Amino acid sequence: MKAIITVVGKDKAGIVAGVSAKIAEFGLNIDDISQTVLDDFFTMMAVVSSDEKQDFTELRSEFEAYGDTLNVKINIQSAAIFDAMYNI
């Protein structure tokens, strides 16, 4: 399983640490990660993977709820779907 996680919100300490901990909680590996702060706005994109099959409905729900606690928007989707959406 390969997925894309995006995080967007106002910058504050602990976002990368918190999201990384949540990723580890589900046994996902971070294959690649990029984060940028523009003015006071934080963005992060991570490519994650797992040898185990994952329930995207559960992952999406858990990451969205966790994003609410950090006051950021977290989205996770299958890398195959992400690729299809942005492939011309």
FIKOLZA-1660 file (N, C-alpha, C; in steps of 0.1 Angstrom, whole numbers, plus 5000, padded with zeros to 4 digits):
% residues 88
   i   px   py   pz ch aa at
   1 5008 4988 5000  A  M  N
   1 5000 5000 5000  A  M CA
   1 5009 5012 5000  A  M  C
   2 5006 5022 4991  A  K  N
   2 5013 5034 4991  A  K CA
   2 5002 5045 4991  A  K  C
   3 5005 5056 4999  A  A  N
   3 4995 5067 5000  A  A CA
   3 5003 5080 5001  A  A  C
   4 4995 5091 4998  A  I  N
   4 4999 5104 4999  A  I CA
   4 4992 5111 5011  A  I  C
   5 4999 5117 5019  A  I  N
   5 4994 5125 5030  A  I CA
   5 4997 5140 5028  A  I  C
   6 4987 5148 5029  A  T  N
   6 4989 5163 5028  A  T CA
   6 4984 5169 5041  A  T  C
   7 4992 5180 5045  A  V  N
   7 4988 5187 5057  A  V CA
   7 4989 5202 5054  A  V  C
   8 4979 5209 5058  A  V  N
   8 4979 5224 5055  A  V CA
   8 4973 5231 5067  A  V  C
   9 4979 5242 5071  A  G  N
   9 4973 5250 5082  A  G CA
   9 4983 5261 5086  A  G  C
  10 4979 5268 5097  A  K  N
  10 4987 5278 5103  A  K CA
  10 4999 5271 5109  A  K  C
  11 5011 5277 5108  A  D  N
  11 5023 5271 5113  A  D CA
  11 5023 5272 5128  A  D  C
  12 5028 5262 5134  A  K  N
  12 5030 5261 5149  A  K CA
  12 5040 5250 5152  A  K  C
  13 5046 5250 5163  A  A  N
  13 5055 5239 5167  A  A CA
  13 5047 5226 5169  A  A  C
  14 5054 5215 5165  A  G  N
  14 5049 5202 5167  A  G CA
  14 5040 5195 5157  A  G  C
  15 5038 5202 5145  A  I  N
  15 5030 5196 5135  A  I CA
  15 5037 5184 5129  A  I  C
  16 5049 5185 5125  A  V  N
  16 5056 5174 5118  A  V CA
  16 5058 5163 5128  A  V  C
  17 5061 5166 5141  A  A  N
  17 5063 5155 5151  A  A CA
  17 5049 5148 5153  A  A  C
  18 5039 5155 5154  A  G  N
  18 5026 5149 5157  A  G CA
  18 5021 5140 5145  A  G  C
  19 5022 5146 5133  A  V  N
  19 5017 5138 5122  A  V CA
  19 5026 5126 5120  A  V  C
  20 5039 5127 5122  A  S  N
  20 5049 5116 5121  A  S CA
  20 5045 5105 5131  A  S  C
  21 5042 5109 5143  A  A  N
  21 5038 5099 5153  A  A CA
  21 5025 5092 5149  A  A  C
  22 5015 5099 5143  A  K  N
  22 5003 5093 5139  A  K CA
  22 5006 5083 5127  A  K  C
  23 5015 5087 5118  A  I  N
  23 5019 5078 5107  A  I CA
  23 5025 5065 5113  A  I  C
  24 5034 5066 5123  A  A  N
  24 5040 5055 5129  A  A CA
  24 5030 5046 5137  A  A  C
  25 5020 5053 5143  A  E  N
  25 5009 5045 5150  A  E CA
  25 5002 5035 5141  A  E  C
  26 5001 5038 5128  A  F  N
  26 4995 5029 5119  A  F CA
  26 5004 5020 5112  A  F  C
  27 5017 5020 5116  A  G  N
  27 5027 5011 5110  A  G CA
  27 5031 5015 5096  A  G  C
  28 5029 5028 5093  A  L  N
  28 5033 5033 5079  A  L CA
  28 5047 5038 5080  A  L  C
  29 5054 5036 5068  A  N  N
  29 5067 5041 5067  A  N CA
  29 5067 5054 5059  A  N  C
  30 5075 5063 5063  A  I  N
  30 5076 5076 5055  A  I CA
  30 5087 5074 5044  A  I  C
  31 5083 5073 5032  A  D  N
  31 5092 5071 5021  A  D CA
  31 5099 5084 5016  A  D  C
  32 5091 5094 5016  A  D  N
  32 5095 5108 5012  A  D CA
  32 5087 5118 5019  A  D  C
  33 5093 5129 5023  A  I  N
  33 5085 5140 5030  A  I CA
  33 5091 5153 5026  A  I  C
  34 5082 5163 5025  A  S  N
  34 5085 5177 5022  A  S CA
  34 5076 5186 5030  A  S  C
  35 5082 5196 5035  A  Q  N
  35 5074 5206 5043  A  Q CA
  35 5079 5220 5040  A  Q  C
  36 5070 5229 5040  A  T  N
  36 5074 5243 5037  A  T CA
  36 5065 5252 5046  A  T  C
  37 5071 5263 5050  A  V  N
  37 5064 5273 5057  A  V CA
  37 5065 5286 5048  A  V  C
  38 5053 5291 5044  A  L  N
  38 5052 5303 5036  A  L CA
  38 5045 5313 5045  A  L  C
  39 5053 5324 5049  A  D  N
  39 5048 5334 5058  A  D CA
  39 5044 5326 5071  A  D  C
  40 5031 5325 5075  A  D  N
  40 5027 5318 5087  A  D CA
  40 5019 5305 5083  A  D  C
  41 5020 5301 5070  A  F  N
  41 5012 5290 5066  A  F CA
  41 5021 5277 5064  A  F  C
  42 5017 5266 5069  A  F  N
  42 5025 5254 5069  A  F CA
  42 5019 5244 5059  A  F  C
  43 5027 5238 5051  A  T  N
  43 5023 5227 5042  A  T CA
  43 5032 5216 5043  A  T  C
  44 5027 5204 5042  A  M  N
  44 5035 5192 5042  A  M CA
  44 5029 5181 5033  A  M  C
  45 5038 5174 5026  A  M  N
  45 5033 5163 5018  A  M CA
  45 5043 5151 5021  A  M  C
  46 5037 5140 5023  A  A  N
  46 5045 5128 5026  A  A CA
  46 5040 5116 5018  A  A  C
  47 5049 5109 5013  A  V  N
  47 5046 5096 5006  A  V CA
  47 5049 5085 5017  A  V  C
  48 5038 5077 5020  A  V  N
  48 5039 5067 5030  A  V CA
  48 5036 5053 5024  A  V  C
  49 5041 5043 5030  A  S  N
  49 5038 5029 5025  A  S CA
  49 5038 5019 5036  A  S  C
  50 5032 5008 5033  A  S  N
  50 5031 4997 5042  A  S CA
  50 5030 4984 5035  A  S  C
  51 5036 4973 5040  A  D  N
  51 5034 4960 5034  A  D CA
  51 5021 4954 5037  A  D  C
  52 5014 4960 5047  A  E  N
  52 5001 4955 5051  A  E CA
  52 4990 4962 5044  A  E  C
  53 4979 4956 5041  A  K  N
  53 4967 4963 5035  A  K CA
  53 4961 4972 5046  A  K  C
  54 4958 4984 5042  A  Q  N
  54 4952 4994 5051  A  Q CA
  54 4938 4998 5047  A  Q  C
  55 4930 5001 5057  A  D  N
  55 4916 5005 5054  A  D CA
  55 4916 5020 5053  A  D  C
  56 4915 5025 5040  A  F  N
  56 4916 5040 5038  A  F CA
  56 4905 5047 5045  A  F  C
  57 4893 5041 5046  A  T  N
  57 4882 5048 5053  A  T CA
  57 4886 5051 5068  A  T  C
  58 4892 5041 5074  A  E  N
  58 4897 5043 5088  A  E CA
  58 4908 5053 5089  A  E  C
  59 4918 5051 5080  A  L  N
  59 4929 5061 5080  A  L CA
  59 4925 5075 5078  A  L  C
  60 4916 5077 5068  A  R  N
  60 4911 5091 5065  A  R CA
  60 4904 5097 5077  A  R  C
  61 4895 5089 5084  A  S  N
  61 4888 5093 5095  A  S CA
  61 4898 5097 5107  A  S  C
  62 4907 5088 5109  A  E  N
  62 4917 5090 5120  A  E CA
  62 4926 5103 5118  A  E  C
  63 4931 5104 5105  A  F  N
  63 4939 5116 5102  A  F CA
  63 4931 5129 5102  A  F  C
  64 4919 5128 5097  A  E  N
  64 4911 5141 5098  A  E CA
  64 4908 5145 5112  A  E  C
  65 4905 5135 5121  A  A  N
  65 4902 5138 5135  A  A CA
  65 4915 5143 5142  A  A  C
  66 4926 5137 5139  A  Y  N
  66 4938 5142 5145  A  Y CA
  66 4942 5156 5140  A  Y  C
  67 4939 5159 5127  A  G  N
  67 4942 5172 5122  A  G CA
  67 4934 5183 5130  A  G  C
  68 4922 5179 5133  A  D  N
  68 4913 5188 5141  A  D CA
  68 4920 5192 5154  A  D  C
  69 4927 5182 5161  A  T  N
  69 4933 5185 5173  A  T CA
  69 4946 5194 5172  A  T  C
  70 4952 5194 5160  A  L  N
  70 4963 5202 5157  A  L CA
  70 4959 5215 5150  A  L  C
  71 4946 5217 5147  A  N  N
  71 4940 5228 5139  A  N CA
  71 4946 5229 5125  A  N  C
  72 4948 5218 5119  A  V  N
  72 4953 5217 5105  A  V CA
  72 4944 5207 5097  A  V  C
  73 4944 5208 5084  A  K  N
  73 4937 5199 5076  A  K CA
  73 4946 5188 5071  A  K  C
  74 4943 5175 5074  A  I  N
  74 4951 5164 5070  A  I CA
  74 4943 5155 5061  A  I  C
  75 4949 5152 5049  A  N  N
  75 4942 5143 5039  A  N CA
  75 4951 5132 5036  A  N  C
  76 4945 5120 5034  A  I  N
  76 4953 5108 5030  A  I CA
  76 4945 5102 5019  A  I  C
  77 4952 5098 5008  A  Q  N
  77 4946 5091 4997  A  Q CA
  77 4956 5081 4991  A  Q  C
  78 4951 5071 4984  A  S  N
  78 4959 5062 4977  A  S CA
  78 4968 5069 4967  A  S  C
  79 4980 5065 4966  A  A  N
  79 4990 5071 4957  A  A CA
  79 4985 5068 4942  A  A  C
  80 4978 5057 4940  A  A  N
  80 4973 5054 4926  A  A CA
  80 4962 5064 4922  A  A  C
  81 4954 5067 4932  A  I  N
  81 4943 5077 4929  A  I CA
  81 4949 5091 4927  A  I  C
  82 4958 5094 4936  A  F  N
  82 4965 5107 4935  A  F CA
  82 4972 5109 4921  A  F  C
  83 4979 5098 4917  A  D  N
  83 4986 5098 4904  A  D CA
  83 4976 5100 4893  A  D  C
  84 4965 5093 4893  A  A  N
  84 4955 5093 4883  A  A CA
  84 4948 5107 4882  A  A  C
  85 4946 5114 4893  A  M  N
  85 4940 5127 4894  A  M CA
  85 4949 5138 4888  A  M  C
  86 4963 5136 4889  A  Y  N
  86 4972 5147 4885  A  Y CA
  86 4981 5143 4873  A  Y  C
  87 4977 5132 4866  A  N  N
  87 4984 5127 4855  A  N CA
  87 4977 5132 4842  A  N  C
  88 4984 5140 4834  A  I  N
  88 4978 5145 4822  A  I CA
  88 4980 5136 4810  A  I  C
% end
